[in-house]
């Protein structure tokens, strides 16, 4: 077993659904290769908070000796990745302004038009140790949203995202340099 005291930071890359990659559209059933130019950075992660929503069931089962025995079962029903980044991106501004289309510089759009403010696509999170080694590279299809935690003031803007994981067979997490 490998035990280590480690500071872990991260980087987040994203490619939106519908992006054409070599004639195939990005979707839950098609993920671009990690080195494909279609991936864009959402920034340097300053905080990363994975969360699992669970549901608990209680079952009263009869005992063979008589009476009942209570059993509890907890199951995961959804996984969410919340993260803050140090930079803004086109996705940040699109979600913040509620635009219905991706941003094109100097092209006007109606603000706050999109009622469901999310962007579907593939998110890649690289959890990198302070030794420069990736510990986990997570590729998941998500619904990306901006949370209410983003503020404008005298300090640099720190976008706060929430990504709800969508189940697909292509979701993956590749651990490295964890057990050895």
C-alpha positions in Angstrom: 0.0 0.0 0.0 1.3 3.5 -0.9 0.7 6.2 1.6 1.8 9.8 0.8 1.2 13.3 1.9 0.2 15.1 -1.3 -1.1 18.4 -2.5 -3.4 17.7 -5.5 -4.3 20.4 -8.0 -6.1 20.0 -11.3 -6.9 21.1 -14.7 -10.3 20.9 -16.5 -10.8 20.5 -20.2 -14.1 20.4 -22.0 -15.6 19.7 -25.4 -19.2 20.5 -26.1 -21.7 18.1 -27.6 -22.3 18.6 -31.3 -18.6 19.5 -32.0 -17.5 18.0 -35.3 -14.4 15.9 -34.8 -13.3 14.3 -38.1 -16.9 14.0 -39.4 -18.3 12.6 -36.1 -20.3 14.7 -33.7 -19.3 14.7 -30.0 -22.1 12.9 -28.0 -22.5 10.5 -25.1 -21.5 7.8 -27.5 -18.5 9.6 -29.1 -15.6 11.1 -27.1 -12.6 12.7 -28.9 -9.1 11.4 -28.1 -7.4 13.1 -25.2 -4.9 14.8 -27.5 -7.6 16.1 -30.0 -7.6 19.8 -30.6 -11.3 20.0 -30.0 -10.7 19.9 -26.2 -10.5 23.4 -24.7 -9.4 24.4 -21.2 -11.9 25.7 -18.6 -8.9 26.6 -16.5 -6.8 25.8 -13.5 -8.9 24.2 -10.8 -8.6 26.0 -7.4 -11.1 23.8 -5.7 -12.6 20.4 -6.7 -15.6 19.0 -4.8 -17.1 15.7 -6.0 -20.4 14.8 -4.4 -22.8 11.9 -4.6 -26.5 12.2 -4.0 -27.8 9.1 -2.3 -31.1 7.6 -1.4 -31.7 5.4 1.6 -34.1 2.5 1.8 -35.3 0.7 4.9 -36.5 -2.8 4.7 -38.1 -4.8 7.5 -37.4 -8.5 6.9 -38.8 -11.3 8.9 -36.4 -13.2 11.1 -36.5 -17.0 11.0 -36.8 -17.0 14.8 -39.8 -14.6 14.6 -40.2 -10.9 14.6 -38.5 -8.5 12.1 -35.1 -7.1 11.5 -34.5 -3.7 10.0 -32.0 -3.4 7.2 -30.8 -0.2 5.5 -29.5 0.1 2.0 -28.0 3.3 0.5 -27.6 3.7 -3.2 -26.0 6.4 -5.3 -28.5 8.1 -7.6 -26.4 10.9 -9.1 -22.8 12.2 -9.1 -21.8 15.8 -9.3 -18.5 17.5 -9.7 -18.3 21.1 -8.4 -15.2 23.1 -9.1 -13.8 26.6 -9.0 -11.3 27.7 -11.7 -8.9 30.6 -11.8 -9.8 31.8 -15.3 -12.9 32.7 -17.4 -13.7 31.0 -20.7 -16.2 31.3 -23.5 -18.3 28.6 -21.7 -18.3 30.8 -18.6 -19.6 33.8 -20.4 -22.2 31.8 -22.4 -23.6 30.2 -19.2 -23.5 33.5 -17.3 -25.3 35.5 -20.0 -27.8 32.7 -20.7 -26.9 32.7 -24.4 -28.6 30.1 -26.6 -25.6 29.7 -28.9 -21.9 29.4 -28.5 -20.2 32.8 -28.4 -18.8 34.4 -31.5 -16.8 37.6 -30.9 -18.5 40.8 -32.0 -21.8 39.0 -32.7 -24.7 40.1 -30.6 -27.0 37.6 -28.9 -30.0 38.0 -26.7 -28.9 37.7 -23.0 -30.8 35.4 -20.6 -32.7 33.8 -23.5 -31.8 30.2 -22.6 -34.0 29.0 -19.8 -32.0 25.8 -19.0 -28.5 27.2 -18.6 -26.3 24.2 -19.3 -23.8 22.9 -21.9 -23.6 19.2 -22.5 -20.3 17.6 -23.4 -17.2 15.8 -22.2 -15.3 17.0 -19.2 -11.8 15.8 -18.5 -10.4 16.4 -15.0 -6.7 15.8 -14.4 -5.9 15.5 -10.7 -2.2 16.3 -10.6 0.0 15.8 -7.5 2.6 18.4 -6.4 5.2 16.1 -7.9 3.8 16.7 -11.4 2.3 13.3 -11.8 -1.4 12.8 -12.7 -3.1 10.6 -10.1 -6.4 10.3 -11.8 -7.6 11.4 -15.2 -11.3 11.5 -15.3 -13.3 11.6 -18.5 -17.1 12.0 -18.0 -20.0 13.2 -20.1 -21.7 16.0 -18.1 -24.3 18.7 -18.0 -22.1 21.8 -17.2 -23.7 24.6 -15.3 -22.4 27.8 -13.6 -23.4 28.1 -9.9 -24.4 31.2 -8.0 -21.0 31.3 -6.3 -19.4 33.5 -9.0 -19.0 37.1 -8.0 -17.6 40.3 -9.6 -15.7 42.6 -7.3 -12.2 44.0 -6.8 -10.7 40.4 -6.9 -10.1 38.2 -9.9 -13.3 36.4 -11.1 -13.3 32.8 -10.0 -16.0 30.9 -12.0 -17.8 28.2 -9.9 -19.1 25.3 -12.0 -21.2 22.3 -11.3 -21.1 19.3 -13.7 -23.7 16.6 -13.3 -22.4 13.3 -14.6 -24.5 11.6 -17.3 -24.2 7.8 -17.4 -22.5 6.5 -20.6 -20.3 3.5 -21.3 -17.4 5.8 -22.3 -17.0 7.5 -18.9 -13.7 6.5 -17.5 -11.2 7.2 -14.7 -7.6 6.2 -15.1 -5.6 6.1 -11.9 -1.8 6.3 -12.1 1.0 6.2 -9.5 -1.5 5.5 -6.6 -0.8 1.9 -5.5 2.8 1.3 -6.4 
